[in-house]
Amino acid sequence: MFLHLGQDMVVRMSDVVGIFDLETSTISNTTRDYLAAAQKAGRVVSISSEMPKSFVLCRDREGCTTVYTSQISTSTLLKRSGFPGEIPAQGKEKL
């Protein structure tokens, strides 16, 4: 199964580590530092020239990580991914 990130970009769902809202996740210094390091290493792919709303962290079969910034919201990407909703934390079941 594949996830369409916008424009002509698709990634394998098995490669997706996480889908993150750019506005809320970059409040954390750790996330900002990670994104800056990924940008410096050339591992950030900007899908559109529009203002990004989300980023998708992927790890390929060789273990290389890539960050894709997308103009598509996290809720739309989540719907496209086929996940029914929130994934419960390990060891805790959603009631």
CNS distance restraints for C-alpha pairs under 8 A (distance, minus, plus):
assign (resid   1 and name CA) (resid  12 and name CA) 6.10 0.50 0.50
assign (resid   1 and name CA) (resid  13 and name CA) 5.73 0.50 0.50
assign (resid   1 and name CA) (resid  14 and name CA) 7.77 0.50 0.50
assign (resid   2 and name CA) (resid  10 and name CA) 6.26 0.50 0.50
assign (resid   2 and name CA) (resid  11 and name CA) 5.51 0.50 0.50
assign (resid   2 and name CA) (resid  12 and name CA) 4.47 0.50 0.50
assign (resid   2 and name CA) (resid  13 and name CA) 5.19 0.50 0.50
assign (resid   2 and name CA) (resid  81 and name CA) 7.66 0.50 0.50
assign (resid   3 and name CA) (resid  10 and name CA) 5.39 0.50 0.50
assign (resid   3 and name CA) (resid  11 and name CA) 5.38 0.50 0.50
assign (resid   3 and name CA) (resid  12 and name CA) 6.25 0.50 0.50
assign (resid   3 and name CA) (resid  13 and name CA) 5.93 0.50 0.50
assign (resid   3 and name CA) (resid  77 and name CA) 7.63 0.50 0.50
assign (resid   3 and name CA) (resid  80 and name CA) 6.44 0.50 0.50
assign (resid   3 and name CA) (resid  81 and name CA) 5.75 0.50 0.50
assign (resid   4 and name CA) (resid   8 and name CA) 7.78 0.50 0.50
assign (resid   4 and name CA) (resid   9 and name CA) 6.06 0.50 0.50
assign (resid   4 and name CA) (resid  10 and name CA) 4.39 0.50 0.50
assign (resid   4 and name CA) (resid  11 and name CA) 6.75 0.50 0.50
assign (resid   4 and name CA) (resid  77 and name CA) 7.78 0.50 0.50
assign (resid   4 and name CA) (resid  80 and name CA) 7.30 0.50 0.50
assign (resid   5 and name CA) (resid   9 and name CA) 5.56 0.50 0.50
assign (resid   5 and name CA) (resid  10 and name CA) 5.69 0.50 0.50
assign (resid   5 and name CA) (resid  11 and name CA) 7.53 0.50 0.50
assign (resid   5 and name CA) (resid  47 and name CA) 7.64 0.50 0.50
assign (resid   5 and name CA) (resid  70 and name CA) 6.29 0.50 0.50
assign (resid   5 and name CA) (resid  72 and name CA) 7.09 0.50 0.50
assign (resid   5 and name CA) (resid  77 and name CA) 7.09 0.50 0.50
assign (resid   6 and name CA) (resid  10 and name CA) 7.59 0.50 0.50
assign (resid   6 and name CA) (resid  47 and name CA) 6.65 0.50 0.50
assign (resid   6 and name CA) (resid  48 and name CA) 7.62 0.50 0.50
assign (resid   6 and name CA) (resid  70 and name CA) 6.56 0.50 0.50
assign (resid   6 and name CA) (resid  71 and name CA) 7.23 0.50 0.50
assign (resid   6 and name CA) (resid  72 and name CA) 6.77 0.50 0.50
assign (resid   7 and name CA) (resid  47 and name CA) 6.66 0.50 0.50
assign (resid   7 and name CA) (resid  48 and name CA) 6.96 0.50 0.50
assign (resid   9 and name CA) (resid  47 and name CA) 7.02 0.50 0.50
assign (resid  11 and name CA) (resid  15 and name CA) 7.08 0.50 0.50
assign (resid  11 and name CA) (resid  16 and name CA) 7.60 0.50 0.50
assign (resid  12 and name CA) (resid  16 and name CA) 6.92 0.50 0.50
assign (resid  13 and name CA) (resid  81 and name CA) 7.19 0.50 0.50
assign (resid  15 and name CA) (resid  58 and name CA) 5.13 0.50 0.50
assign (resid  15 and name CA) (resid  59 and name CA) 5.10 0.50 0.50
assign (resid  15 and name CA) (resid  60 and name CA) 5.40 0.50 0.50
assign (resid  15 and name CA) (resid  61 and name CA) 7.49 0.50 0.50
assign (resid  16 and name CA) (resid  56 and name CA) 7.04 0.50 0.50
assign (resid  16 and name CA) (resid  57 and name CA) 6.09 0.50 0.50
assign (resid  16 and name CA) (resid  58 and name CA) 4.43 0.50 0.50
assign (resid  16 and name CA) (resid  59 and name CA) 6.52 0.50 0.50
assign (resid  17 and name CA) (resid  56 and name CA) 7.57 0.50 0.50
assign (resid  17 and name CA) (resid  57 and name CA) 5.44 0.50 0.50
assign (resid  17 and name CA) (resid  58 and name CA) 5.24 0.50 0.50
assign (resid  17 and name CA) (resid  59 and name CA) 6.61 0.50 0.50
assign (resid  18 and name CA) (resid  56 and name CA) 5.84 0.50 0.50
assign (resid  18 and name CA) (resid  57 and name CA) 5.35 0.50 0.50
assign (resid  18 and name CA) (resid  58 and name CA) 7.22 0.50 0.50
assign (resid  19 and name CA) (resid  54 and name CA) 7.15 0.50 0.50
assign (resid  19 and name CA) (resid  55 and name CA) 6.05 0.50 0.50
assign (resid  19 and name CA) (resid  56 and name CA) 4.57 0.50 0.50
assign (resid  19 and name CA) (resid  57 and name CA) 6.53 0.50 0.50
assign (resid  19 and name CA) (resid  74 and name CA) 6.41 0.50 0.50
assign (resid  19 and name CA) (resid  77 and name CA) 7.63 0.50 0.50
assign (resid  19 and name CA) (resid  78 and name CA) 7.62 0.50 0.50
assign (resid  20 and name CA) (resid  25 and name CA) 6.62 0.50 0.50
assign (resid  20 and name CA) (resid  54 and name CA) 5.55 0.50 0.50
assign (resid  20 and name CA) (resid  55 and name CA) 5.35 0.50 0.50
assign (resid  20 and name CA) (resid  56 and name CA) 6.23 0.50 0.50
assign (resid  20 and name CA) (resid  74 and name CA) 6.40 0.50 0.50
assign (resid  21 and name CA) (resid  25 and name CA) 5.84 0.50 0.50
assign (resid  21 and name CA) (resid  53 and name CA) 6.27 0.50 0.50
assign (resid  21 and name CA) (resid  54 and name CA) 4.51 0.50 0.50
assign (resid  21 and name CA) (resid  55 and name CA) 6.58 0.50 0.50
assign (resid  21 and name CA) (resid  73 and name CA) 7.24 0.50 0.50
assign (resid  21 and name CA) (resid  74 and name CA) 5.81 0.50 0.50
assign (resid  22 and name CA) (resid  26 and name CA) 5.93 0.50 0.50
assign (resid  22 and name CA) (resid  52 and name CA) 7.32 0.50 0.50
assign (resid  22 and name CA) (resid  53 and name CA) 5.45 0.50 0.50
assign (resid  22 and name CA) (resid  54 and name CA) 4.61 0.50 0.50
assign (resid  22 and name CA) (resid  55 and name CA) 6.22 0.50 0.50
assign (resid  23 and name CA) (resid  27 and name CA) 7.26 0.50 0.50
assign (resid  23 and name CA) (resid  53 and name CA) 6.96 0.50 0.50
assign (resid  23 and name CA) (resid  54 and name CA) 7.72 0.50 0.50
assign (resid  25 and name CA) (resid  31 and name CA) 6.64 0.50 0.50
assign (resid  26 and name CA) (resid  31 and name CA) 5.60 0.50 0.50
assign (resid  26 and name CA) (resid  32 and name CA) 5.41 0.50 0.50
assign (resid  27 and name CA) (resid  31 and name CA) 7.66 0.50 0.50
assign (resid  27 and name CA) (resid  32 and name CA) 7.61 0.50 0.50
assign (resid  28 and name CA) (resid  32 and name CA) 6.45 0.50 0.50
assign (resid  29 and name CA) (resid  33 and name CA) 6.00 0.50 0.50
assign (resid  30 and name CA) (resid  34 and name CA) 6.12 0.50 0.50
assign (resid  31 and name CA) (resid  35 and name CA) 6.14 0.50 0.50
assign (resid  32 and name CA) (resid  36 and name CA) 6.10 0.50 0.50
assign (resid  33 and name CA) (resid  37 and name CA) 6.13 0.50 0.50
assign (resid  34 and name CA) (resid  38 and name CA) 6.13 0.50 0.50
assign (resid  35 and name CA) (resid  39 and name CA) 6.05 0.50 0.50
assign (resid  35 and name CA) (resid  44 and name CA) 7.94 0.50 0.50
assign (resid  35 and name CA) (resid  67 and name CA) 7.97 0.50 0.50
assign (resid  36 and name CA) (resid  40 and name CA) 6.16 0.50 0.50
assign (resid  37 and name CA) (resid  41 and name CA) 6.12 0.50 0.50
assign (resid  38 and name CA) (resid  42 and name CA) 6.20 0.50 0.50
assign (resid  38 and name CA) (resid  43 and name CA) 5.09 0.50 0.50
assign (resid  38 and name CA) (resid  44 and name CA) 6.01 0.50 0.50
assign (resid  38 and name CA) (resid  66 and name CA) 7.81 0.50 0.50
assign (resid  38 and name CA) (resid  67 and name CA) 7.35 0.50 0.50
assign (resid  39 and name CA) (resid  43 and name CA) 5.79 0.50 0.50
assign (resid  39 and name CA) (resid  44 and name CA) 5.20 0.50 0.50
assign (resid  43 and name CA) (resid  65 and name CA) 7.06 0.50 0.50
assign (resid  43 and name CA) (resid  66 and name CA) 4.97 0.50 0.50
assign (resid  43 and name CA) (resid  67 and name CA) 6.12 0.50 0.50
assign (resid  44 and name CA) (resid  66 and name CA) 5.96 0.50 0.50
assign (resid  44 and name CA) (resid  67 and name CA) 4.67 0.50 0.50
assign (resid  44 and name CA) (resid  68 and name CA) 5.81 0.50 0.50
assign (resid  44 and name CA) (resid  69 and name CA) 7.31 0.50 0.50
assign (resid  45 and name CA) (resid  66 and name CA) 7.33 0.50 0.50
assign (resid  45 and name CA) (resid  67 and name CA) 6.14 0.50 0.50
assign (resid  45 and name CA) (resid  68 and name CA) 4.78 0.50 0.50
assign (resid  45 and name CA) (resid  69 and name CA) 6.29 0.50 0.50
assign (resid  46 and name CA) (resid  68 and name CA) 5.90 0.50 0.50
assign (resid  46 and name CA) (resid  69 and name CA) 4.96 0.50 0.50
assign (resid  46 and name CA) (resid  70 and name CA) 6.75 0.50 0.50
assign (resid  47 and name CA) (resid  68 and name CA) 6.75 0.50 0.50
assign (resid  47 and name CA) (resid  69 and name CA) 6.00 0.50 0.50
assign (resid  47 and name CA) (resid  70 and name CA) 5.58 0.50 0.50
assign (resid  47 and name CA) (resid  71 and name CA) 7.64 0.50 0.50
assign (resid  48 and name CA) (resid  52 and name CA) 7.58 0.50 0.50
assign (resid  48 and name CA) (resid  69 and name CA) 7.90 0.50 0.50
assign (resid  48 and name CA) (resid  70 and name CA) 6.58 0.50 0.50
assign (resid  48 and name CA) (resid  71 and name CA) 6.62 0.50 0.50
assign (resid  50 and name CA) (resid  71 and name CA) 6.24 0.50 0.50
assign (resid  51 and name CA) (resid  71 and name CA) 6.10 0.50 0.50
assign (resid  52 and name CA) (resid  69 and name CA) 5.89 0.50 0.50
assign (resid  52 and name CA) (resid  70 and name CA) 5.01 0.50 0.50
assign (resid  52 and name CA) (resid  71 and name CA) 4.19 0.50 0.50
assign (resid  52 and name CA) (resid  72 and name CA) 7.29 0.50 0.50
assign (resid  53 and name CA) (resid  69 and name CA) 7.58 0.50 0.50
assign (resid  53 and name CA) (resid  70 and name CA) 6.12 0.50 0.50
assign (resid  53 and name CA) (resid  71 and name CA) 4.98 0.50 0.50
assign (resid  53 and name CA) (resid  72 and name CA) 6.01 0.50 0.50
assign (resid  53 and name CA) (resid  73 and name CA) 5.51 0.50 0.50
assign (resid  53 and name CA) (resid  74 and name CA) 7.52 0.50 0.50
assign (resid  54 and name CA) (resid  69 and name CA) 5.86 0.50 0.50
assign (resid  54 and name CA) (resid  70 and name CA) 5.36 0.50 0.50
assign (resid  54 and name CA) (resid  71 and name CA) 6.55 0.50 0.50
assign (resid  54 and name CA) (resid  72 and name CA) 6.54 0.50 0.50
assign (resid  54 and name CA) (resid  73 and name CA) 5.86 0.50 0.50
assign (resid  54 and name CA) (resid  74 and name CA) 5.91 0.50 0.50
assign (resid  55 and name CA) (resid  67 and name CA) 6.48 0.50 0.50
assign (resid  55 and name CA) (resid  68 and name CA) 5.38 0.50 0.50
assign (resid  55 and name CA) (resid  69 and name CA) 4.27 0.50 0.50
assign (resid  55 and name CA) (resid  70 and name CA) 5.83 0.50 0.50
assign (resid  56 and name CA) (resid  67 and name CA) 5.69 0.50 0.50
assign (resid  56 and name CA) (resid  68 and name CA) 5.12 0.50 0.50
assign (resid  56 and name CA) (resid  69 and name CA) 6.48 0.50 0.50
assign (resid  56 and name CA) (resid  70 and name CA) 7.74 0.50 0.50
assign (resid  57 and name CA) (resid  65 and name CA) 7.00 0.50 0.50
assign (resid  57 and name CA) (resid  66 and name CA) 5.99 0.50 0.50
assign (resid  57 and name CA) (resid  67 and name CA) 4.69 0.50 0.50
assign (resid  57 and name CA) (resid  68 and name CA) 6.53 0.50 0.50
assign (resid  58 and name CA) (resid  65 and name CA) 5.48 0.50 0.50
assign (resid  58 and name CA) (resid  66 and name CA) 5.30 0.50 0.50
assign (resid  58 and name CA) (resid  67 and name CA) 6.35 0.50 0.50
assign (resid  58 and name CA) (resid  68 and name CA) 7.89 0.50 0.50
assign (resid  59 and name CA) (resid  63 and name CA) 5.54 0.50 0.50
assign (resid  59 and name CA) (resid  64 and name CA) 5.40 0.50 0.50
assign (resid  59 and name CA) (resid  65 and name CA) 4.32 0.50 0.50
assign (resid  59 and name CA) (resid  66 and name CA) 6.45 0.50 0.50
assign (resid  60 and name CA) (resid  64 and name CA) 5.55 0.50 0.50
assign (resid  60 and name CA) (resid  65 and name CA) 6.56 0.50 0.50
assign (resid  72 and name CA) (resid  76 and name CA) 6.63 0.50 0.50
assign (resid  72 and name CA) (resid  77 and name CA) 6.80 0.50 0.50
assign (resid  73 and name CA) (resid  77 and name CA) 6.35 0.50 0.50
assign (resid  74 and name CA) (resid  78 and name CA) 5.96 0.50 0.50
assign (resid  75 and name CA) (resid  79 and name CA) 6.25 0.50 0.50
assign (resid  76 and name CA) (resid  80 and name CA) 6.19 0.50 0.50
assign (resid  77 and name CA) (resid  81 and name CA) 6.08 0.50 0.50
assign (resid  78 and name CA) (resid  82 and name CA) 6.80 0.50 0.50
assign (resid  78 and name CA) (resid  83 and name CA) 6.35 0.50 0.50
assign (resid  78 and name CA) (resid  85 and name CA) 7.72 0.50 0.50
assign (resid  79 and name CA) (resid  83 and name CA) 6.57 0.50 0.50
assign (resid  79 and name CA) (resid  84 and name CA) 7.56 0.50 0.50
assign (resid  88 and name CA) (resid  92 and name CA) 6.26 0.50 0.50
assign (resid  88 and name CA) (resid  93 and name CA) 5.93 0.50 0.50
assign (resid  88 and name CA) (resid  94 and name CA) 5.89 0.50 0.50
assign (resid  89 and name CA) (resid  93 and name CA) 7.35 0.50 0.50
